[in-house]
Amino acid sequence: MEAQILLFGVALPATLGLLWLIVRRPFAAVSTRADSFVGWAFALTLAASALSQESIRGFPTQGGWLWFPLGVLLCALISGIEARFAQSKSWHIILVLVAVVPAALLLDIPEWKGLLSRVLLGIAAAIAAAALLRLSRDRNAFSTSIALSFSLVGASVVAMLSGFAKLAVPIGAVALCAGLLPLVRIAFGFRRSPADHSLGFDGAVVIATVASLGAATGYGYDTSGVPMASWICAALAPLGIALGEIPAFRSRRALSACARITGCAVLSAAAIVLAAKP
């Protein structure tokens, strides 16, 4: 059973997401931002993994949590379209809000039934996404992707510890996809220019959305009493890459890369430790 979950819930969805990147590579040359479809790879990975854990015939009435991957797909669609037209950096925060808030409004889960609470959740997630976009811009794609892979491991493990395995598996699949992304870039020679982001506009938005809305979904369905602080650490874990922006680290490329990975790993570890405490 565990082997089937790893295959159909993690390995195959992650492969599907990475194949999306490879198939889209010929179109990168005509894109205003060569990396503007990375978010779609993560969103498709999440959706494929989520549906492998639940019958699509029961969607969404028998599996209300599936509004979470649907919201992430919507977020990828909106932010991917915006990535083609957003030339001004000053507009990014507004465009991120336009992408993430509708995704949060789709959530129909316990603890987030009220419209106001979901709007506030969307705004908080959008702020995190905008911060991640700024932090990941023009950063080494290898270390950033590895760091963000570590950051999602925390949310996946916390979901598992809360007893919500159906949520843990899809987030784990996205973590695997993010971890393999640098290898795909190297193997298939993705073009990068100084104007491109290491994740792309939609990539940063989707990663932050998966972490924040995933943690919110887990909290809404949590019946085992995982501390709220654990879910908060899991939601904020991608922002751990900010550790690499400290002046003492930023001046040295290798040190900055290690700091980015360490920052995400520490927040993920904190989320796991808080969830595992008796």
N, C-alpha and C positions, 0 to 999 in steps of 0.2 A: 504493500500500500504506500509506504513512504517513497519507494522508488518511483511509483507512478506519479505521485505528487511532484517529486523533483523533476520528472521528465515533462509531464503535461502542464504543470503549474509554473515551473521556473525555467527549465532549459529551453523548451520549444518557444514559449512566448518571448524570451530574451532574444532568441535567434531570429524570430519574426521581426522584432524591432530593429535589430542590426541589419537584416536584409533590406528593410525599408531604406536605411541609410545608403546601402550599396546600390540599390536600384535607382535612388534619386540622385546619385552622384553625377551622372551625365548632365543633369539639369543645374548643377551648382554654378556652372560657368555663366548662365544667364540670370542667376539670382542676384539681387542687390546685396544679399548677405549669404555667403556660401553655406553657412551653418544654420540657416533659419528653419531647417526641417528637423533638427535634433529633437525638439520637444515632441514631435509626432512619433518618433521612435519610442520614446519613453511612454507616451500615452497609449500607443498600440500594444506595447508590452503589458502594461497594466490591465488594459481591457481584455486582451486574450487570456491572461492568467486568471483574471476574475471570473470570466465566463467558463473557464475550465473547471472551476470549483462550484459552479451553480448551473442548473438547467436554464437555458435561455427562455424556455417556455414559461418559466415562473417569474420572468422579469417583467415589472419590478415588484409585483404584489407579494410574491413569496420570498423575495430577497431584496428588501428595501435598501440594504447597504450598497447594492449595485448602482445606485444613483451616484456613488462616489466615483467609480471609474468613468461613468457617463459624463460627470461634471468635469473630470480631467480631460476627456476627449474634447469637450466643448471649449475648455480653456486652451488646448493646443490649437484648435481651429481658429479661434479668435486671435490669439497672440501670433499665430503663423501668418495670418492675413495682415495683421498690423505690422509685422516685421518687414513687409514689402514696402510699406509707405511711411513708417516712422523715421524720418530723417533727423528730426530735432530731439536731442536728448532731454530737453525740458518737457517734452510730451510723454516721456516714457512712463512716469508714474500714473498719468491719466489713462494711458493705454493699458497698463497693467491692471488698473482698477476695472476697466471695461472688460478685461478678460477673466479676472478671478472672481469678482463679485457674482456674476451670473452662475459660475460654477458652484459657488457656495449656496446660492439660492436653490439649486437643484437638490441639495441634501434634504432627505426626508427621513431623518433618523431621530431616535430618542435624544433628549437634551437640546435638540436644535429644531424644535417644531415652530418656534416663533419667528416671524419674518425679520424682526429687528435683530434678534440674536444671530441669524444667518447673515444679515448684512454686515454686522459688526465683525463676524468671523471672516467674511470675505475681505473686508477692509484690512484686517490684521494680516491675513494671508497675502494680500496684495502688497502691503508695506514690506513684508519679508521677501517677496518675490523681487520687488524693485531694489532692495538692498543686495540681494544675491546677484541680480543683473549687474549692478555696479561693481561688486566685489570680483565677479568672474570675468569681467571685460578685459581682454588683452592679457589673460593669464595663461600660463602653460596648460595646454589641454590635458596632458597626461596626469599631472598632479591634481588638477582641479576635478577631473572626472573620478579619480581614485578617491579623493577626499569626499566627494558627494556620494559615492558608493558606500563608503563607511557611514556617512550620515544617515542613510536610509536603513542600514542594518539595525540601528537602534529602534526605529519605529517598528520594523518587522518583528524583532525579538519581543518588544514590549507588547505588541498585539498578540503574539503567541502566548506570552505569560499571562495575559488577561483572559485567555481561553478563546480568542477570536482568530482561529487558524485560517479561516477563509479570507481574512484581511491580511494576515501576516505573509501568506504566500505571494500574492500579487506585488506587495511592496518589496519583498525579497527579490522578485523577478526583475523589478526596475533597478534595484541595487546591483544585480548581476549585469544588467544591460549597461549601466553606467560604468561599471568596472571594466567591461570588455570594449567599451567605446574607443579608448586610446589605441588598442590593438587594431581595431578596424581602420582607424585613421592612418596608422602606419602602414598596414598591409595594402590599403587601397589608395594611398596617396591623396587624401583629401586636400584640396587647395585651400590655403589660408592667406589672407592679406592682413596688413596692420589694422584695417578697418573692421575685420571680422572679430566676433567674440569667440571665446573658447567653447561656449555652449550655444551661442545664438540667443536671440531675444526669446523665442518660444521655449528653448531648452531650460533657461534659468527660471522662467515663469512656471513651467510644468514641474520641475524638480521641487520648487518651493511649495507648489500646490499639492503635490503628492505627500510631502512631509506634513504640511499643516492640516489639510483637509483629511488626510489619512489618520492623523492623531486625533482630530475631532471626531471622526467616525468611530475610532476605537474607544474613545472616551464615552461616546453616546451609547455604545453597546456593552461597555465594561460591566461585568457582574461580579468580578472578583476583587474589587476594591483597590485597584492600582492607584497610587497617589497621583493627584492631578499634576504635581511637579514633574513626574515621570513623562506624562504626555506632553507637557510644555517643553521639556528638554528634547524630546523626540521631534517635536514640531520645529524647533529652532536649530536643530543640529546642522542643517546645511550652511547656516551662517557662521559656523565654526571656521570657515575658510578666512574669516576676517583676521584670524591670528597671524596669517601670513602678511598682513598689511601693516603690522607694527613696524615702525621705522628700523628697529634693530634687526629685524628679519628681512624686511623688504629689499634692503640694499644688496643682499646676496641671494641669487636665484635659487640655488639648491636649498639654502636654509629657509627661504620663503615657502618653497614647495613642501618641505617637511613640516613646517608650521601649519600650513593649510590642512594637510592630512591629519596632523595631531589635533588641531582644533575641533574638527568634525568627529574624530574618534573619541575624544574626551567627552563631548556632549552626548554622543551615542552611549558611551559607557555609563555616564551618569544616569541616563534614562533607564538603562537596564538594571543598574544597581538599585535604584530607587524602586523599580517595579519588583525586584526579587527579594527585597527586604521583608522579613517576616512581620 
